[in-house]
Amino acid sequence: MAANEREIILDCLIEINEKGALSHIALRSVLEKYDHLSPNSKAFIKRVVEGTVENQITIDGIIDSYSKVRTGKQKPLIRTLLRMSVYQIMYLDKVPESAVINEAVKLVKKRGFTGLSGFVNGVLRTISKNSEKIRIEDKDVPEWIREHLISCYGEEKTGLILEDINKIHPVTVRLRGEGADPDALEETGILPFAYYLKGRRSPADIKGFKEGAFVIQDVAGMHVCLMADIKEGDKVLDLCAAPGMKALQAYDMGADVTACDISEKKTGLIVDNIRRCVKEDGESRIRTMVSDATVFEPGFENKFDKVICDVPCSGLGVMGRKSDIRHKTKKEDLDELFLIQRKILDNAVRYVKDGGRLIYSTCTMNPGENEENAAYIADRYGFVLEKERQFLPGIDKTDGFYIAVLDKPES
């Protein structure tokens, strides 16, 4: 692999680990910036970035075992370079270890750390020499997450979940109409319009994407509008809508949709997808609005047949796709998220018409954020829990995802 690819990887990982960028957003930005690269180059960048973040706990343990300076004490550029290099040595069979080490040394010198090139060279060569002796932990998550999942789902299911989130999964898409390249699609066997993309090509490179023939969406997320039983003509509010996949699905089912999110940046993502997918004659049925879901919006009161609340959450259900979640999310964060979720729900219930529905969803596997919040809506506001479902990785062939459908009684 050319050195420039590894430099791109280095900069992307620094954005994620040292500057706090979300991995999927940082990676998407990089792949868009370097869209001129070949599919193989982009696939290599994607795999090393995701793999390094996903296996960071194990990788740091390996480095600390063979380095006199622990990762926490190293300069950010050095530890990032060591992490991505160790990932390639330990996890990628087809990448020559000598090339990994040589390119790492070149990058150290290029970035002005010539004095540390010997240190990087020595650590990587020692790890390479001992690579066959090193045991790789298959389920690389913090212990608190492992214990939490066991307490919720038991040892057996937790084992399946952790095994699944460390696998490389194909991208899942929802087919919206004609025009997608049939040779790029593979049926999931879960929903008739849910397909996997074959190979490791960027979705934007596949025929039909730019025309809106399909959208990127996990199968579990597709169930939100299905479980809501959205009808043609329904007025639907999607409170935390970015990037707009549920709003677009509701639109495709014939609803009149208002899609909101907290900032111009987030609503901009929705607008981009609407422009790609919705023809001019249908724009009046789907619109966007900047709105903080924790702040009551008087113009929404008692206005909507269906209100979708896919709230900010711990994201434990998407650790397989957004690997930084497993390292950045702390146990104490759950209490803060709980307060935000309740604020949103306290407003959302007021937007539902009498006889309407609230659809509450998260991309996590934490009952405190899921079942307990559904019970809160029912107990405090008199909504009736019509149905709920917890999707689990490794069991349902989807991300971890929770959906509750609650009906508001007629007055």
N, C-alpha and C positions, 0 to 999 in steps of 0.2 A: 504494500500500500504506500502511496506517496506521502511524504512528510506533511504536505499541506492538509491532508485529511486529519491527521493526528493533531495538528495545530488547531483546526476547527473544533475537534473534540475537546481539546484542552480548554479553549475559551468557553465553550458551552458548559462544561463541568464547573468551571470557576464561577460562572453566572449562577449556577444552581446551588453549589455547596458553599460558596463564599459570599455571594451577594443576595441569596435568598430567593432567586427566581424559581417559579414552579417548573418542574422538569418538562412537562408536556408542552408548556408554552414556550420555554427557551428552545427546546428541540425543534418545535414547529417553525419558530422564527429563523433558526439556523438553516433548516432545510429549504425554506422559502428563499432566503438570501443566496444560497448556493444551489439554486435550482438547475443551474447549467451543468452541474456534475452528473456523471453517469449514474444510472440506477444502482449499480454495484457499489459505487462510492457512497451514495446516500444511505444505502442499506448498512454499510459498514459503520458509518458515523452513528446512525440510529442505534445499531446493536451495541456498540461500545459505550455510548452515553447511557442508554437504559440499563445495560448490564452492570456498569460500574456503580451506578446509583443503587440498583436493586441489591447488589451483593456487598455493599460498603462495609457492613459490620464484619463479615468474614474477611474481606480484603484488608481492612485495617488490622485485624488480628494477625494476618500473615505478615504484613509489613512490620508490625511491632515485634514479631518473633525473630526477625532477621535484620533489624535496624537498631543501631545504638541510640538513635533519636526517635522517640515515639511520634506517631502521626500528629497528635495534638500539639506537639512542640515544633513541628516542621513549618517552614514557610508555606503559605497557601499554594503557590505555584508548584513547589516540590512535592507536597503530599498529593495534589491533584494529578500530577504527572505519574507519580508512583502508583496511585490507585488505578488509573486507566491502563497502565502498562502491566500491572499484576493481573488485572482482569483478562487482558489478552493472553498472557502467559498461561493462566490457570484455566480459562474457560473456552478459549478459541483454538481448536485443534489445527486449523489450516493456516494459521498465521505463524511464520517462523519466529522463534523466540529471539534469535540473533537480530532480526530486523526490528523487533519491538524495542530491544535494548539500545541498539544503535540510533534509532530515531529519537528515543527519549533523551539520550545524551546530546544529540544535535539540538533538540528543542531547548534543553537547559542552557546551552551556550548561546543560542539565538536570542533567548529572553534575558540575557545578561547575568546569568548565574554560573559562569564558567568555573568558579571556585568550588561549586558543589557538583560538578559533573562526575568527579570521581566517586562521590558518595552515592549518587543515583546509579551509576554503573555498577558499583560494588553490591548494593542492595539487590538490584534486579538480577545480577548474575548469580548471586547466592540463592535467591528464590528459584531461579530457573534450574539451577543444579539440583535443588532439593524438591522440585515440583512434584515428583512422583510419590514422595513421602508425605506430602501435605494433605491432610483431610479437609475436604470442602464441606461445610455445613449446608445442607440442602434447603433448610427452612430459615432463611436469613431475616428474622424480624426481632425487634427488641423483646426481651423476656416479658415485659408487662402486656404486650399485645398477645403473645402466645398464651399467657395465663388467663387473660380476659376472654379470649376465644374459647378456651377449654371450659371456663366457668359457664359460658353461655351455650356451647354446642357439644361439649364432651370431647374426649381424646380422639375418637375415631373421625368425627367430622372435621375437627380442627386439623388433623393430619392431612385430610383430603384438600382442605382449603389452602393450607400452606404449601402443599405440593403443587397445587394448580397455579397459585399466584407467581411462582417462580418459573413457569413454563412460558415459552414464546407462543403467543396466540395470534391468529390472523386477524386482520381488521374486519369488523362487522359493519355491514351497511344495510340500510332500509331502501329497498327498491321502490321508486315513486312512479315510474312509468316506463315507456319505451326508450331505447337509445343507448343503454349501457352495453358494453362489450360482453357478450355472453361467455366468451372464453376466459374472462377475468373473474367470473363469479362461480361460487360453489354453494349449493344449498346447505343451510344449517340444520334443516329437519325440525326446527322449533316453531317458526312462523313462516307462512308461505311467502312473505315479502322480505324475510331476513336472509341475507347471504354473507358468506365470507369472501374476501378478496384473495385470489390466489397469488402466490409469490410474495415478494417484498417490494413491489412497485409502490410509488407514491400514488394515493388515490387521485390526485390532480392530473396524473399522467394517463389515467384510464378513460377511454371514450365514454362519454355520457356524464362525467362528473361536472364539468363546467356548464353543461346544459341543465343540470338539476335532475338528471334521471335517477340519481341515488344520493343519499346523504350518509355520513358516518354516524352510526348510532349503535350502542350496545343493545342486545336483544332484551335485556331486563328493562331498559329505559323505554323500549317500544311498548311495553305492557301498560305503561301509565295511562295513555289515552284509551287503550283497549279496555282496561279495568274500569275506567271512568264511564265507559259506554257513551262516548260523545256522539251526538246526533247532528244531522244536517240542520243548520240554523241556530245551534246552541251558541250562546255568548260565553266565550271562554277567556279567563284571565290566567296568564302564566306569570307568577310574581317574581320568580328568580330564573329568568328564561335563558340567559346566555349559555351556549351559543345559538339556541333557538330550535333545537331538534324536536322537542315536544310541541312547541308552538306550531311548527311546520306540519307535524303529524296531525294535530288538531285541525289545521287548515285543510289538509288533504282529506279529512273526514267530513268536511263541509261546514266547519264551525266558523264563526266570526270571532277573530282572535285579537286580544291585546296582550303584547309581550313586553314585560318590564324587566329592568335590572338597575343596579345601583349607580352606574356611571355611564358617561358617553362612550368610554372605551368598550364596556361590556355590551351596551346596546348596539354599538357599531358592529360587533361580531354577528349579532342577530340580523342587522340590516344587510350585511354582506351575504348571508345565507338566503335571505328573502330575495335579494336581487338576482341571485344565481338560480333560485328555484321557482320563483313565482312570476308568472306572466303578467303583463301590464293590466290585462282586464280583470285580474283577481286581486290586485293590491289593496283594494278597499276593504277586503275581508281580513287583512292581517296588518297590524300596525305596531309600532314600538313606542316606548315611553321611558324616560329616565325616572325611576322611582325607587326610593329606599323602602324596602318591604317592612322595615322595623318602624316606619313612620306611617300613621294612618292617612289614607287618601280619601277625603270625603266624597269625591266624585265617583268612587267605586262602590259605595255602600248599597247593599241589596240589589246589585245590578247584574250579577253574572249567574248563569246556570251552572257552570263548572269553574272552580278555582283550583288551579294546580300550584301546589307549594312544594317545590323540590328545593329544600332549604340548604343553606351552608351547613356542612357536617364534618365529622372527623375523617371521612373518606376512606375508612378501612376496607370498604368493598372494592375499591379500585387500586389497591396497592400493586396489583399486577401490571397496570398500565401507567400509573403515576408513582413510580417507585420511591420518590423522595418522601412520600407520605409516611412510610414506615420509619423513617429516620427523623423527620421534622415534627411529627405529631407527638405530643407529650400527654401523659395521662391527665395532668391537671388542666389541659386545654378543653377537656370534655365539659367541665362545669361552665366555662365561658360560652361554649357553643350552645349548651342547654338553654342559657338565658336568651341568647339571640333567637333561637328557634321558637321559644315561647312568645317572644315579642312579635315575631312574624305571624304566628298562629293566632294571637289575640286580635290582630288586624284582619287576617284572612277570613275568619269566620263571619265577619261583618260584611264582607263583600258578596257572600253567597245569598242568592234569592231564597225565599221560602220554598221548600221543595227541591232546592238545588243540591249540589254535591261539592264537597271539599276533597281533593285528592292530595294526600300528604305523602311525600316520598323523600328518601335519602339514598346516597350511595355508600352506606355504611352497614356494619353488622353488629351494632351496639344497641341492645334493647332499650337502654336509657334514652337514646335519641329516636328510637323507633316505636315499639309497642307502648312505652310509657307516655310518649307524646300523643299517640292516638287515643289512649285512655283519658288523657287530660282534656282533649277536645270533647270527648263524649261526656265526661263527668261534669265539666265546668259549663259547657255550652249546650248540652242536651242533644248533640248530634248522635246519630245512630251508626255504629260501626257496621257497615254493610259487608265488607270483606277486606282481608289483608293478606299479604304474602311477603315472605323473606326469601330472596334469592341468595344462594351461596355458591361461590366459586368451587369448582371441583365436584359439585353435586348437581347444579342446574345448568352447567355449560354457559354461564353468564358471569358478569361482574357480581359482586355482592351488592344487593339493592333491596330496599324495602318500599312497599307501597301499601297505603291504607286508603280505603274509600269510605267516606263518612257522609251520611245524608242528613240534611237539615229538614226537620219536620215542617209541615205546613202550619202556619199560625192559625 
